[in-house]
Amino acid sequence: MATQGSPARAILYAFLANLGIALAKTWAAFFTASGSMLAEAIHSYADTANQVLLYLGLKQSKRPPDAEHPLGYGKLSYFWSFVVALLLFTLGGLFSIYEGTHKLSHPEELSNLWVAVLVLSLAILLEGASLLGCLREIRLVRGDRPFGEWLKHTRNSELVVVLGEDIGAQVGLVLALFFIILAAVTGNPVYDAMGSISIGAVLLVISAFIAWRLRSLLVGRSADPEIQQEIDSIIAEREDIVRVFNTITIQFGPDTMLAAKIEMRPDASIAAVVASINLLERELKARIPGLKWCFVEPDNAD
Protein backbone atom coordinates (compact mmCIF):
# COMPACT_ATOMS: atom_id res chain seq x y z
CA MET A 1 0.00 0.00 0.00
CA ALA A 2 1.57 3.30 -1.14
CA THR A 3 1.60 5.92 1.60
CA GLN A 4 4.97 7.68 1.28
CA GLY A 5 3.71 10.88 -0.32
CA SER A 6 3.90 14.06 1.69
CA PRO A 7 1.06 16.62 1.52
CA ALA A 8 3.32 19.01 3.46
CA ARG A 9 5.89 18.98 0.64
CA ALA A 10 3.21 19.64 -1.97
CA ILE A 11 1.96 22.57 0.13
CA LEU A 12 5.50 23.95 0.42
CA TYR A 13 6.06 23.74 -3.36
CA ALA A 14 2.82 25.62 -3.97
CA PHE A 15 3.52 28.25 -1.27
CA LEU A 16 6.96 29.17 -2.61
CA ALA A 17 5.78 29.27 -6.22
CA ASN A 18 2.66 31.33 -5.45
CA LEU A 19 4.47 33.87 -3.28
CA GLY A 20 7.13 34.56 -5.89
CA ILE A 21 4.57 34.70 -8.68
CA ALA A 22 2.25 37.01 -6.70
CA LEU A 23 5.02 39.57 -6.16
CA ALA A 24 6.01 39.50 -9.82
CA LYS A 25 2.40 39.84 -10.99
CA THR A 26 1.78 42.80 -8.67
CA TRP A 27 4.71 44.66 -10.15
CA ALA A 28 3.58 43.80 -13.68
CA ALA A 29 -0.05 44.81 -13.00
CA PHE A 30 1.09 48.20 -11.67
CA PHE A 31 3.45 48.68 -14.62
CA THR A 32 0.95 47.72 -17.37
CA ALA A 33 -2.48 48.65 -15.90
CA SER A 34 -3.67 45.19 -16.98
CA GLY A 35 -6.88 43.86 -15.41
CA SER A 36 -5.95 40.27 -16.28
CA MET A 37 -2.62 40.72 -14.54
CA LEU A 38 -4.24 42.27 -11.46
CA ALA A 39 -6.73 39.39 -11.31
CA GLU A 40 -3.86 36.94 -11.56
CA ALA A 41 -1.94 38.76 -8.79
CA ILE A 42 -4.93 38.60 -6.41
CA HIS A 43 -5.37 34.95 -7.34
CA SER A 44 -1.74 34.21 -6.46
CA TYR A 45 -1.94 36.06 -3.13
CA ALA A 46 -5.09 34.10 -2.30
CA ASP A 47 -3.33 30.85 -3.20
CA THR A 48 -0.36 31.80 -1.01
CA ALA A 49 -2.68 32.40 1.97
CA ASN A 50 -4.47 29.16 1.15
CA GLN A 51 -1.25 27.16 1.51
CA VAL A 52 -0.83 28.59 5.03
CA LEU A 53 -4.37 27.48 5.90
CA LEU A 54 -3.79 24.02 4.44
CA TYR A 55 -0.60 23.62 6.47
CA LEU A 56 -2.45 24.83 9.58
CA GLY A 57 -5.14 22.20 9.02
CA LEU A 58 -2.53 19.50 8.42
CA LYS A 59 -0.79 20.29 11.71
CA GLN A 60 -3.98 20.67 13.75
CA SER A 61 -5.34 17.37 12.44
CA LYS A 62 -2.44 15.59 14.15
CA ARG A 63 -3.30 16.84 17.64
CA PRO A 64 -3.80 13.91 20.04
CA PRO A 65 -7.30 12.94 21.24
CA ASP A 66 -8.61 14.45 24.45
CA ALA A 67 -11.74 14.20 26.62
CA GLU A 68 -13.71 16.55 24.38
CA HIS A 69 -12.52 14.96 21.15
CA PRO A 70 -11.94 11.25 21.85
CA LEU A 71 -11.42 10.48 18.16
CA GLY A 72 -8.92 13.29 17.69
CA TYR A 73 -8.88 16.34 15.45
CA GLY A 74 -8.37 14.66 12.07
CA LYS A 75 -11.37 16.31 10.40
CA LEU A 76 -9.85 19.77 10.94
CA SER A 77 -7.85 19.14 7.77
CA TYR A 78 -11.17 18.83 5.89
CA PHE A 79 -12.51 22.01 7.49
CA TRP A 80 -9.52 24.14 6.51
CA SER A 81 -9.50 22.62 3.03
CA PHE A 82 -13.15 23.64 2.66
CA VAL A 83 -12.30 27.17 3.83
CA VAL A 84 -9.62 27.27 1.12
CA ALA A 85 -12.22 26.27 -1.48
CA LEU A 86 -14.43 29.16 -0.32
CA LEU A 87 -11.54 31.62 -0.50
CA LEU A 88 -10.65 30.40 -3.97
CA PHE A 89 -14.29 30.97 -4.97
CA THR A 90 -14.53 34.49 -3.52
CA LEU A 91 -11.06 36.06 -3.60
CA GLY A 92 -10.09 34.25 -6.77
CA GLY A 93 -13.14 33.67 -8.93
CA LEU A 94 -15.57 36.42 -7.95
CA PHE A 95 -12.91 39.13 -7.75
CA SER A 96 -11.54 38.23 -11.18
CA ILE A 97 -15.01 38.42 -12.71
CA TYR A 98 -15.68 41.73 -10.93
CA GLU A 99 -12.39 43.18 -12.13
CA GLY A 100 -13.05 42.05 -15.70
CA THR A 101 -16.58 43.46 -15.67
CA HIS A 102 -15.25 46.76 -14.34
CA LYS A 103 -12.62 46.91 -17.08
CA LEU A 104 -15.28 46.25 -19.71
CA SER A 105 -17.29 49.22 -18.46
CA HIS A 106 -14.25 51.46 -17.97
CA PRO A 107 -11.50 50.28 -20.36
CA GLU A 108 -8.02 51.62 -19.70
CA GLU A 109 -5.15 51.95 -22.13
CA LEU A 110 -2.57 49.23 -21.59
CA SER A 111 1.15 49.90 -21.67
CA ASN A 112 4.43 47.98 -21.55
CA LEU A 113 2.67 44.69 -22.25
CA TRP A 114 6.02 43.00 -22.84
CA VAL A 115 6.44 43.13 -19.04
CA ALA A 116 3.20 41.19 -18.54
CA VAL A 117 4.18 38.64 -21.19
CA LEU A 118 7.58 38.13 -19.55
CA VAL A 119 6.15 37.77 -16.05
CA LEU A 120 3.38 35.42 -17.16
CA SER A 121 5.83 33.24 -19.09
CA LEU A 122 8.04 32.96 -16.00
CA ALA A 123 4.99 32.29 -13.82
CA ILE A 124 3.90 29.44 -16.10
CA LEU A 125 7.29 27.79 -15.58
CA LEU A 126 7.20 28.25 -11.79
CA GLU A 127 3.60 27.09 -11.49
CA GLY A 128 4.42 24.13 -13.71
CA ALA A 129 7.19 23.14 -11.31
CA SER A 130 4.73 23.35 -8.40
CA LEU A 131 2.20 21.21 -10.31
CA LEU A 132 4.85 18.60 -11.10
CA GLY A 133 5.83 18.51 -7.42
CA CYS A 134 2.21 17.96 -6.43
CA LEU A 135 1.79 15.21 -9.03
CA ARG A 136 4.96 13.56 -7.72
CA GLU A 137 3.53 13.41 -4.19
CA ILE A 138 0.24 12.08 -5.56
CA ARG A 139 2.10 9.39 -7.50
CA LEU A 140 3.80 8.25 -4.29
CA VAL A 141 0.44 8.05 -2.52
CA ARG A 142 -1.62 6.39 -5.25
CA GLY A 143 0.97 3.75 -6.15
CA ASP A 144 -0.22 1.62 -9.06
CA ARG A 145 -3.79 2.91 -9.05
CA PRO A 146 -4.91 4.96 -12.08
CA PHE A 147 -4.96 8.69 -11.46
CA GLY A 148 -8.72 8.99 -12.08
CA GLU A 149 -9.48 6.25 -9.57
CA TRP A 150 -7.26 7.91 -6.95
CA LEU A 151 -8.92 11.30 -7.49
CA LYS A 152 -12.36 9.74 -7.13
CA HIS A 153 -11.65 7.82 -3.93
CA THR A 154 -8.84 9.66 -2.12
CA ARG A 155 -9.45 10.98 1.40
CA ASN A 156 -6.37 13.23 1.25
CA SER A 157 -7.98 16.66 1.11
CA GLU A 158 -4.71 18.63 1.09
CA LEU A 159 -3.43 17.02 -2.10
CA VAL A 160 -6.81 17.46 -3.82
CA VAL A 161 -6.86 21.18 -2.95
CA VAL A 162 -3.24 21.80 -3.97
CA LEU A 163 -3.83 19.93 -7.23
CA GLY A 164 -6.95 21.99 -7.96
CA GLU A 165 -5.16 25.25 -7.16
CA ASP A 166 -2.16 24.37 -9.32
CA ILE A 167 -4.31 23.38 -12.28
CA GLY A 168 -6.45 26.52 -11.87
CA ALA A 169 -3.36 28.69 -11.65
CA GLN A 170 -1.79 27.14 -14.74
CA VAL A 171 -4.97 27.47 -16.81
CA GLY A 172 -5.42 31.05 -15.54
CA LEU A 173 -1.87 31.98 -16.51
CA VAL A 174 -2.29 30.60 -20.01
CA LEU A 175 -5.58 32.48 -20.42
CA ALA A 176 -4.06 35.71 -19.12
CA LEU A 177 -1.09 35.37 -21.48
CA PHE A 178 -3.37 34.64 -24.45
CA PHE A 179 -5.69 37.59 -23.85
CA ILE A 180 -2.86 40.04 -23.11
CA ILE A 181 -1.12 39.07 -26.35
CA LEU A 182 -4.47 39.47 -28.12
CA ALA A 183 -4.90 42.92 -26.58
CA ALA A 184 -1.38 43.89 -27.59
CA VAL A 185 -1.83 42.72 -31.20
CA THR A 186 -5.24 44.35 -31.69
CA GLY A 187 -4.70 47.37 -29.45
CA ASN A 188 -8.10 46.68 -27.88
CA PRO A 189 -8.08 46.57 -24.02
CA VAL A 190 -11.45 44.77 -24.03
CA TYR A 191 -9.59 41.49 -24.59
CA ASP A 192 -7.72 42.06 -21.34
CA ALA A 193 -11.03 42.41 -19.50
CA MET A 194 -12.31 39.23 -21.18
CA GLY A 195 -9.21 37.46 -19.92
CA SER A 196 -9.97 38.47 -16.35
CA ILE A 197 -13.55 37.19 -16.63
CA SER A 198 -12.36 33.91 -18.17
CA ILE A 199 -9.88 33.40 -15.32
CA GLY A 200 -12.64 34.00 -12.80
CA ALA A 201 -14.90 31.45 -14.49
CA VAL A 202 -12.16 28.81 -14.37
CA LEU A 203 -11.56 29.45 -10.67
CA LEU A 204 -15.28 29.20 -9.89
CA VAL A 205 -15.47 25.80 -11.58
CA ILE A 206 -12.40 24.47 -9.77
CA SER A 207 -13.48 25.78 -6.36
CA ALA A 208 -16.92 24.21 -6.85
CA PHE A 209 -15.28 20.87 -7.69
CA ILE A 210 -13.04 21.03 -4.60
CA ALA A 211 -15.99 21.90 -2.35
CA TRP A 212 -18.00 19.00 -3.81
CA ARG A 213 -15.14 16.56 -3.17
CA LEU A 214 -14.75 17.78 0.42
CA ARG A 215 -18.46 17.68 1.27
CA SER A 216 -18.57 13.94 1.89
CA LEU A 217 -15.37 14.07 3.96
CA LEU A 218 -16.83 16.73 6.25
CA VAL A 219 -20.01 14.71 6.73
CA GLY A 220 -18.11 11.49 7.39
CA ARG A 221 -16.78 9.00 4.86
CA SER A 222 -15.41 5.49 5.00
CA ALA A 223 -11.73 4.77 4.49
CA ASP A 224 -10.19 4.48 1.05
CA PRO A 225 -11.38 1.31 -0.76
CA GLU A 226 -7.76 0.14 -0.89
CA ILE A 227 -7.60 0.27 2.92
CA GLN A 228 -10.92 -1.53 3.27
CA GLN A 229 -9.74 -4.31 0.94
CA GLU A 230 -6.57 -4.69 2.98
CA ILE A 231 -8.61 -4.95 6.20
CA ASP A 232 -10.85 -7.63 4.68
CA SER A 233 -7.88 -9.64 3.44
CA ILE A 234 -6.15 -9.55 6.84
CA ILE A 235 -9.30 -10.71 8.63
CA ALA A 236 -9.83 -13.45 6.01
CA GLU A 237 -6.38 -14.88 6.82
CA ARG A 238 -7.49 -15.80 10.34
CA GLU A 239 -8.57 -19.43 10.55
CA ASP A 240 -10.32 -18.98 13.92
CA ILE A 241 -12.82 -16.50 12.42
CA VAL A 242 -15.88 -18.29 11.01
CA ARG A 243 -17.35 -15.26 9.22
CA VAL A 244 -17.43 -11.50 9.17
CA PHE A 245 -20.85 -9.91 9.69
CA ASN A 246 -19.73 -6.39 8.81
CA THR A 247 -16.82 -3.97 8.89
CA ILE A 248 -17.28 -0.20 9.20
CA THR A 249 -14.51 2.32 8.62
CA ILE A 250 -14.52 6.10 9.06
CA GLN A 251 -11.76 8.44 7.93
CA PHE A 252 -10.62 11.22 10.30
CA GLY A 253 -8.04 13.16 8.31
CA PRO A 254 -4.88 11.03 8.30
CA ASP A 255 -6.37 8.52 10.77
CA THR A 256 -8.80 5.65 10.24
CA MET A 257 -11.26 4.01 12.64
CA LEU A 258 -12.43 0.42 12.20
CA ALA A 259 -15.40 -1.33 13.83
CA ALA A 260 -15.94 -5.00 12.93
CA LYS A 261 -18.40 -7.68 14.02
CA ILE A 262 -17.15 -11.24 13.59
CA GLU A 263 -18.12 -14.79 14.51
CA MET A 264 -15.43 -16.90 16.16
CA ARG A 265 -15.20 -20.70 16.24
CA PRO A 266 -17.87 -22.01 18.67
CA ASP A 267 -15.45 -24.28 20.52
CA ALA A 268 -13.11 -21.38 21.44
CA SER A 269 -12.97 -20.33 25.09
CA ILE A 270 -13.52 -16.74 26.17
CA ALA A 271 -9.85 -16.37 26.96
CA ALA A 272 -8.91 -17.69 23.51
CA VAL A 273 -11.38 -15.32 21.81
CA VAL A 274 -10.00 -12.32 23.71
CA ALA A 275 -6.41 -13.27 22.90
CA SER A 276 -7.28 -13.81 19.22
CA ILE A 277 -9.05 -10.45 18.91
CA ASN A 278 -6.19 -8.62 20.61
CA LEU A 279 -3.75 -10.27 18.22
CA LEU A 280 -5.93 -9.35 15.23
CA GLU A 281 -6.15 -5.71 16.31
CA ARG A 282 -2.37 -5.47 16.73
CA GLU A 283 -1.82 -7.04 13.32
CA LEU A 284 -4.29 -4.68 11.64
CA LYS A 285 -2.62 -1.61 13.14
CA ALA A 286 0.84 -2.91 12.24
CA ARG A 287 0.01 -3.63 8.59
CA ILE A 288 -2.26 -0.66 7.85
CA PRO A 289 -0.62 2.76 8.33
CA GLY A 290 -3.04 5.28 9.77
CA LEU A 291 -5.37 2.74 11.41
CA LYS A 292 -5.58 4.38 14.82
CA TRP A 293 -8.73 2.88 16.37
CA CYS A 294 -9.79 -0.74 16.04
CA PHE A 295 -12.92 -2.16 17.69
CA VAL A 296 -13.61 -5.85 17.00
CA GLU A 297 -16.76 -7.39 18.47
CA PRO A 298 -17.32 -11.16 18.61
CA ASP A 299 -20.95 -12.25 18.09
CA ASN A 300 -23.04 -15.08 16.65
CA ALA A 301 -25.59 -12.94 14.78
CA ASP A 302 -25.62 -9.64 12.92
N, C-alpha and C positions, 0 to 999 in steps of 0.2 A: 504494500500500500504506500503510494507516494505522498509524503507529507513534509518534504524538506524545504519547500518554498517559504519565503519570508515576506509577509505583507508589509512589514516595517521597512524592508529594503525598497520595495516598490513605491511606498509612500515617500521615502527619502529621494529616490530618483525624480519623482514628480515634483516634490517641493523645490529642489534645486533648479530644475528646468523652468518651472513656472515663475519663480522669483526673478531669475535672470531675464526671462522673456518679458515679464511685466515691466521691469525697469526700462528695457530697450523700447518696448511699445509706447510707453508714456512719453519718452523723449521724441519718438517719431511722430506720435499724434500731435504733440505741441508744435513740432517743426513743420508739419504738413497740413494741419487743420483737417485731417481725415476722420470722418465719422466711423468708418470701418476700423481704422486703427485704434480709435478711442474705445470702441466696443470691445476690440480684442484685448486692449490693456486692462479694462475693467474685468473682463473674463479671466485673464491671467492672475490678477490680484485675488479674485474670488477663489480660483483654483488653489492659489498659494495658501489662503486661509483655510480652505477645505482640507488640505493635507495636515494642517495642525490639528483640526478637529478629528480627523481620522486617526491620527496618532494618539490623541487624547483618549478616544474611545477604545483603541487597542490596548493601551496601558490600563485604563480603568476596568476593562473586562477581565483582567487577570487578578483583580483584588480577591483575597480569600473570602470564603463564606463567613457570615456572622449570624447572630441571633435573628436579626431582621431579614436577612437574605440567606437562608440556609442552602440555597442552590447557587450561591455566588452572584457575580455581577456580569456574567458573560453577555447578556443581552444589551448591555450598554454600547457594545460595538455596533449593534444594529441601530440603536437610537441615534448615535452620532452620524452614522452613515446616512440615515434618513434625513437628518438635519442638513447634511451636505447636499443631498438631492434637492431639498427645498431652496438652499442658497444658490445652487446651480440654476434652478428654475427662475428665481427672482433676480438676483444680482447679475447672472449671466444672460439668460434668455430674454426676460422682460425688459431689462435695461437696454440690451442691444436693439430690440424692436422699437423701443421708445426713441432711442438715439437716431435710428434710421428714419423713423417717421418724422422726427423733428427736422432732420436734414432735408427730407423731401419737401417739407413746407418752407424751410428757410435754407436753401442751398448756399454753400459758401465756396468761394474759389479755392481750389487746392493748389499747393505749391510744393516744390522739392519732393516730388513723388518718388524719385530715385531712392530717397532715404527710407520710405516705407517699404519699397520693394526689397531693399537690402536687409532691413530688419526682419521682414516677414520670411525671407529666404533663410536667414540664419535661424529664426524661430522654428521653422519647419524641421531643420536638422536637429535642433535641441529637443524639440518635442518628439521627434522620431526616435531619438535615443532613449527618452523616457518611456515611450510606448514599447520599445524593444526590451527594456529592462523589466517592465511589467509582464510582458508576454513570457519572458524567461522565468520569472517567479511562478507564473501560472503553469508553465510546462513542468516545472519541478513538482507542483502540487497535483496536477491531473494525471501524471504518469503516462500510461498508454491509452487513456481514454480519449476519444475524439473531442476536439475543442467545443463543438456544439453541445455535446452531452454534458461536459463539465459545466458550461455556462448555464445550462438548464437546471442542473441539480446541485451546484455548489452552495455551501452554506457560508462561504468566506466572503462576507460583505465588503471588506476593505479592498480586496482585489477586484471585485465587480465594480466598485465605485471608481477606483483608480483607472481601470480599463476604460470605463465609460467617459471619464474626464479626458483621458489621453486621446481617445478616438474623436471626441467632440472638439478638442483643441486642434487636432491635426486637420480635421475637415474644415473648421472655422478659419484656420490659417490659409488653407488653399483657396477657400472662397474669398477671403479678404484680399489675397494676392491677385486673384483673377479679376475681381471687380475694380481694384485700384489700377491695374494695368489697363483695363477697359476704359476707366475714367481718364487715364493719362492719354490713351490713344485718341479717344473721341473728344476730349476736352469738356466732357459733360459730367459735372459732379453728382448728378442723379444716380449714376452707377455706383458711386461710393455709398450712397444712402441705401441702395438696394442690397449692397453687400452686407451692411450692418443688419438689415432685416433678415436676410438669409441666414446669417450666423445665429441670430436669436432664435429662428425657427429650428435650426439644428439642435441647439442647446435645450430647447423646450422638449423636443422629442427624446433626447438622451436622458434628461432628468426624469421624464415621465416613465421611461423604461426602468431606470434605477429604482425609482420609488415603487413601481409595480413588483420588481424582484425582491425588494426588502419587506414588502407588506406581509408576506407569509412568515418571514423570519421574526418579525415583531410580534405577530399573533402567537406563534409557536409552531415549529416545524420539526419533523422527524430528522434523524441523522441522514447523512449522505447515503444513497443506496449501496455504495461500495462498502461502507462501514456496516450497514445492516446485513449484507451478504456475508461479510467476514464473521459477524456475530453468530449468524445461523450456522455457518460451517464449523465454528469452534464448538458450539453446543452439540452439533450432530456427531462430532468425534467421540463424545462421551458414551460409553457402552452402558453405563448405569442409568441413563435417562431413557425412559420408555417413549415419551413423546413430548412435544412442545405445544402447549395450548396457544400461547401468544407471546410475542415480544414487542415491547413498545419503547421507542427511543425518542428523545427530545434533545434538540441542539441548543446549547446556551453559549453562543459565541464560539470560542475555541474548545469548549468542553461538551461532552456528551453524557446523557443520563440514560440508563437502561433499566427497564423493569420487565421481568420474564416470569411466566407461570409454566412450570414443567411438572411432568409426572415421573417419579422415580420408580425403580423396581420395587414391587410389593414386598419382597422378602428382606429388604434393607432395613436395618435398625435405625432408630432416630439419630443415634450418634454417627452412624455411617452416612446418613443423609446430610446431616449438618457438615461433616467433614468434606463430603463430596461437593456441596454447594460452595463452601469456603474456597476449596481448591479451584472450582470453576470460575469464581469471581476474580481470584488472583490471576488466573490464566488469561481471562478476558482483558483485564486491565494491563497485563504485561504485553499482550500481542496487539492491542488496539490503542494507539496513541490518542490521547484526548478523552478516553473513557474514564470519567472521574467518579461517577456514581453508578453502582451496580446493585440492583435489588432482585434477587431470584427467590421465587416463592414455590415450594413444593405443594402439589395438590393432586387430587384424583378426578377432578372435573373442572370444566371451564366456568 
